[in-house]
Amino acid sequence: MKDQGTTNQANTSRRNFLKTSTAAVAGASLASRLGDLPAVHAAGSDEIRVGVIGCGGRGTGAAQDVITAAPGVKIIALADAFEDHLDKCLEQLKKTQAANIDIPENRQFVGFNAAQQLLDLKEVNYVILATPPGFRPPHLTAAVAAGKNIFTEKPLAVDGTGIRAVLAAYEAAKVKGLKIVCGLQRHHQTGYLETMKQIKNGAIGQILAARAYWNQGDLWKVDRKPGWSDMEWQLRNWYNFTWICGDHIVEQHVHNLDVINWAMGANPVRAVAMGGRAARVSPEFGHIFDHFAVDYEYGNGVHMLSMCRQIAGCENSVSETLVGEKGTCDVNRYIIRSGGEVKWRFAEKDNKPYEQEHTDLIEAIRGGKEMNELKSCAESTLTGIMGRMSAYTGKAVTWNQALNSKENLMPAKLEWGSLPFPDVAVPGTTPLI
């Protein structure tokens, strides 16, 4: 890494690295430009020219997936806050996808302004947004303003303020006819799609109750190195800070919450939750919780039991279950039971959903089909946010409270330097904002 902190600040020319930026100013200027640019599509050529914003493991994986998802795809630009992340991604792409990349130095951008520099490239007509979730609202706003078709990773925000920005981007993208897919890949997974068809066709009758679990062992952390500023360490250790991750109920458990919302055809109206830190309590684990349990209530009186945990040595389960009038469905296993017997099972070979989501997006772009998943993905993201808000505060939280919350977790300034370590939430003391 040439520098993201204070030791090599003179090295600013290679990839137009800018030391500072402000989220508030960027958001205002980007919002003012919505509607200024025409939708970018493959007019005159069906070549998909991809720019990747966020070059960590997920961004690198998505770049490889989009190349294998369809013919006529080329990666032409990369952007990341950290030069070492970008370099590692570029090295991997050169090893595995050399024939499908064309990424000269002048299309490699580093720093807080890197995303906007990439989006300013007219030749990019497809962007992958794979930064940590806290950056998703401004990046989506900017990508829509630039008229790009978008593949965005989930979740889409970390607070209600961000969700409102995403919903505004959704409306602006509809006006422009942009195509957008969100990385809730189960919506592009054959087994899930066929199972949902059974549910929607009444295979288990009216849904009476639901369960959604993501219980697993420890996840990763990044220990602080000498010379790293507060900002650099928190960004590199992003999963462990709510302002940029949303906590694991939002970043990870969103997949399971989304499946239940999908089956219900609705979002919960109220959440009552508990959670805390039992095992992952040292500073390198930031300030997020390591377990949550939430009772979500839907408008028709149906309740979903949600649990997510990241503690080693415990019973694990990543699953979604529906209980209906006529039977039950283990959604993640593609099985429907009635009277204790299996009545239906999806037994065919499943597809590769991480590729299929890109295939579907590219087909929509080339075929001029409507495709915009931002709203449903934003609503599933908000489902996780309302559960976290309830667990952090010890208060019941309604859908409207979460959506209209004034909470804004993004730092006022994005710059390398000091950034206070956030307090750990204390239920009953932490205020509901």
N, C-alpha and C positions, 0 to 999 in steps of 0.2 A: 504494500500500500504506500503510495507516494506521500499522501497526507490527508487526513480528514480533520486534524486537530490543529496544533499550534507549531509543530516543529518544522514543517516544510511548506509554509503558506506561500512561498514564492513560486511554487510549482502550480501555476494557475492556467497556463496557456494550452496544454496538450488537449484537454477535453473541456475547455471553457468552464472550469470549475469556479463556482461562485461560493464565497464563504458564508454568506448569510441570505436569509429570505424570511418573509413573514407570512404566516398562513392567512392572517386576516386581510392583508393587502392583496395577496394573490387571489384569494377567494372573491374579493370585491371586483377586481379587475377582470377575472375570468367570467364572473356572472354577468358583467356588463356587456360582454362580447357574445353571449349566447344568441344565436340566430344570425350572426354576422357572416358565417361561412357556409357554403353549400355542402351537402352531404358528399363525402368521398366514397366512391365505389370503384369498381373495376371498369369504368367506361373506357372504351378503346382498347382495353386489354383485360383479360381475366386473371392476370398475375396478381397474387396476393402478396403485398410487400409489407412485411411485419416489422414493427418496432416493439421491443421488449422493455418495459419499465419495471424494474425490480429484478435483479439478476442473481438472487439467491437460489436455493434448491428448487423451490416451486416455479420460479420464473424460468430457470434453465429447463426443468421438466416440461413446462408448457411450450417452450420454444421447440423442443424436440417433438412434442406431440403434434403441434400444428404442421410441422413439415411432413410427418407421416400420415396426417389426416386426409390430405388431398394433394393431387398434382398441382404444379404451377405455383408453389409457395416458396418464398425466399425471405430469410431474415436479413434486414438491411440496416438496423440500428439498435443500439443498446443504451440503457440509462440506469444508473444506480447511484445511491448516495456514496458508496464506497468503491474505490477503484479496484481493490483486490477482489471484490465480488464480481465486478464486471470482467476482470481479466480471467477469473476462474471459469465463468460462464462461456466466454469467448473461446478459451482453450478446449472446453468440453465440446462445444459446437464444431470446432475445427476437427476434432477427433472423430466425431460421429456423423456430422452432417455437412462436411466441407463443401459438397456440391451445391448446397442450398443456402449458403450464406455469402453475403457481400457486405462486410462491415469494416470499411476503412476508418482510420483514426478520426476523421472529421464527422463520423456518425457514431462516435462513442462519447457519451456525456456522463459526467460525474459531479455530484454535489446536490444541494437542495433544489437547484434550478434545472437539474438534468431532465426531469420529466417534461417541462415546458419546452426546453430546447429540442427534444426529440419530437414533440407534438408539432413544432413549427416546421418540420420537414414535410414539404408538399408531397414528396414521393411515397411517404408512408400512408397506406390506406387501411391498415389493420393494426391495432395496438393490443398488446397483452399487458394488463395491469396486475402486477404480482408483488407489489411492495407490501410491507406490513399494513394491516387494515386501517390504522389511523390516518394514513395518507389517501385512502380510497375516495372520500368525498371530493377533495380538491382535484384529484387526478381525473375522476369521472367528469366533473364539471369542465375541466380543461379539455379533455378528450372530445366531449360532445361539442364544445365551442369550436374546436378545430375540425369538426366534421368527420371524425374517424369512426369506423366500425370497431367494436370493442369486444374483446374477451377479458372479463374481469374476474379475478379470483374472489372468493367469498372470504370473510363476511364483507359487507359494504360500508360499515361504519362502526364506531365504538360508542356512540351516544346519540340521543335524540336529535341534537343539532346537526350531526352528520347525516342522519337518516333524512331529515327534511331537505338537505342539499341534494341528496341522491334522488329523492322523489322529484325535485325540480329538474334535475338532469334527465330523468326518465321522460318527463313531459316535453322537454326541449328536444330530446332525441326522437320522440314520436313525430314531432313537427318536421324534423329533417329527414325522416325515413331511415335513420341509422339502424344497423343491426347490432344487437348486443346479447351476448350469452354470459351467464354467471357460472362460476365454478362449483355449483351444486350439482355435481356430475350425475347423481342418481336420476335426474330428469332426462338423461340421455343414455341410460343403462337399460338394456332390453328386459332383464328380469324384473326390475322395479316397474318399468312401463307396463309390462304384461300383468303384473300383480295389481297395479293400480286400476287397470281396466276391469279386473274382476271385482274389486272393491266398488268402483263407480257403477258397475252393473248389478250391484246388490247381492254379491255372493255371501256376505255375512250380515246382510240387512242393515238396519240403522246402527251406526256406531254408538256404543254406550260408554266406552272408556278407552284410554290409550296409555301406553307406556313408551318412554324414549330414554335410552341409556347410552352414555359413553363413559364407561368406567375402565381405566387402564392404569398402568404403572407410571413411573416418573417420565416426564418429558425432558427435553434438553434445557441447558442453561449455558451461559457464557461467562466465565470468570473474568473479572476486570484485570486489565494489563496496565503496567506502569505507563504513564504518558497519555492514557485515554482520558478525555474530558468526561464529565457527567453525561453530556448528550451522546457522545460516541458510544460509551458503554451501554447506555439504555437502548440505543438503536441496535447495537449488535446483540444485545440480550433482550430483544424486543418482546419475546413471548411472555416475559415476566413482568410487564408493565401495562397497566390497563389503558393508559392514554394512547398506546400504539397497538395493543393486542385486543383489548376489549374483555380480557380474561377468557379462560378456556371455555366457559359456557357459551361465549359468543364466537370465538375463533374456531373451535372444534365441534362443539355440541350442536352448532347451527345445522349440521347435516341431518341429525336425527329430528330436531325440532321442525325442520322444513318438511320432512316426510310426513309427520303427523298433520301439519297444516295442509299439506297437499291432499291427504286423505280426507280431512275434514272439509276442505274447500272453504276454510275460514281461518282467522287468526284468533288467539285467545284474547279475552277481554280483561282478564285479571290474573295476577300472579302473587302467590304467597310463598316465600322461599326462606331457606336457611343455608348456611355455608360457613366456611372458615378455613383456617390454616392449621393442620394437624401434624404434618410431617415435613412439608417443604417450607420451612420457616426462616432459614438463614438468608442474609442479604442478597446472595447471588440469585435467589428465587424471587427477587423484586418484592412486590407487595400484593400479588394476586392471591386468590384463594386456591386451595388444592381440592376442595370438594363443594358441591352444591346439591341441594334437593329442592325441587320446585313443584308446587301444586298449581298447574295452569287450568283455568276455567274458560270454557268457550261459551258463546252467547246462548247456545241451546242447553246449557247445563252440564255438558260432558266435561269430564276432568281428565287431564293428562298428568301422570306422574313422571317427572323428569329427574334424572340423576346423572351427574357427571363427576368423575373423580380422577385425579392423577397422583396416586400413592402406590408405591411398590409393595408387593406382597399381599395384595388384596384380590378378591374375586373380580374378574374382568368380564365386561359385556358391552358390546357395541351393537345395539339392536333397537328395533321399533316393533311394537305389538299393538294390535287393535282388537278390541272385544266388541262383538256385534250381537244383534238379536238372534241371528241364525248360526253364529260360529265365531271363530277367532282367526286372526291372520298374523303370522310371523312374517312381517313385511320383508325384513332383510334376508330371510331364508326362502322367500317366495312360496310359502306354504299356507293353505287355508284348511282349517279343521272344523268339524262339526261333530258333536257327541264324542269327542276324543279321537275320531278317525280322520285321516287325511282325505279331504274331498277334492283338493286341487293342488297341483305342484307344478311350477315352471321347471321343466327338466331339460330344456334345450341348452345349448352352449351359450353362455353370456358373451356380450360384446366387450370392447375395450372403451369404457365410457370417457376416459381422459382424452382419447383421440376423437371419439364420436362427437363430443361437444364442439370441437373445432370443425369437424366434417359438417355438422348441421349448420354452424354459423357461416361457413364458406359457401355452402349450397344456397343459403338464404341470400347472401350477398350476390352471388352469380345469377341466381334465379329471380332476384327482385322480390323475394318473399318477405312478409312481415315477420320480424323476430326481435323481441325486446323483453328480456327477463329481469330487468332492473327492479320493477315494482315488487314482484313476488319474492325476489331475493332480499330486497330491503325489508319486507315485512317479516321474513324469517329471521333476518338479522335483529330486527327490533324485538322479536320474541325472546331471543337470548338476552338482549339488553335489559328488558323489563324484569327478567328473572334475576339478573345480576343486581339491578337496582334494589329489588326487594331483599335479596340476601345481604347486601352491603348495609342496608339501613334497618332491616328488621320490620319494615312496613309493607303492607299490601300495596301493590302498584297496578294501576289500570293501564290499558292500552293507550288511552288518550294522555295519561300522565307521562308515560314513557315517550310518546311521539312528540309531545309539546314541551318536554323538559328543557330547561335553559342550561342544563349541564353541557359544558364544552371542554373536553379533556385535553384538546390539543394545546401545547404551549403557545403563548402569545407570539413568541419569536422562535423560528427554527434557525439556530446558529450553534456552531461548535463552541462549547464552553460550559459554564455551570448550569445545572438543572436540578432543583431540589428533589430529593428522594421522596416520593409520595408516601403519605401516611397509609398504613394498613387500615382498611375499613373496620369499624367496630359496630356491629348491629345494635340498635338502640341508641347509639350516639351519633354515628355518621348521618348527616341530614339528607333528606330527600329533596333534591333540587328540581 
